[in-house]
Amino acid sequence: MDNESQKVKMGRKKDNDWKRRAGVVYSTSDTFDYNLDGESGMDTLSPQKQNLKVMLDKKSRGGKQVTLVEGFIGTEEDLKDLGKLLKNKCGVGGSAKEGEILIQGDHRDKVLNILLEAGYKAKKAGG
């Protein structure tokens, strides 16, 4: 019997993503379950209650321009879903993490229109 089937047989499969365990290296306790503090109580606000800012950013990016969407309040999964929607509609790459969505290139107007059509409260920020 392999290790994976033993965990399933015990009735609980642990989340072993080492990047999310911030400092916990090893535990000898069989009942130890790491509690992720940031995700337990955070709910995603509805699109009408979000206050998103769409801006152009060039800092620390080797001179490349990115469209930055700030102010998202919610879970990382919902943030990534919104980022995926924006990347697909713009036809470019990017990333979504830590409450920010980065879209490669200058797509401020297009991103703003997509967010407004989806029901988000969004506005342009910066110069």
Secondary structure by P-SEA (a helix, b strand, c coil): ccaaaaaaaacccccccccccccccccccccbbbbbcccccccccccccccccccccccccccccccccccccccaaaaaaaaaaaaaaacccccccccbbbbcccaaaaaaaaaaaaccccccccc
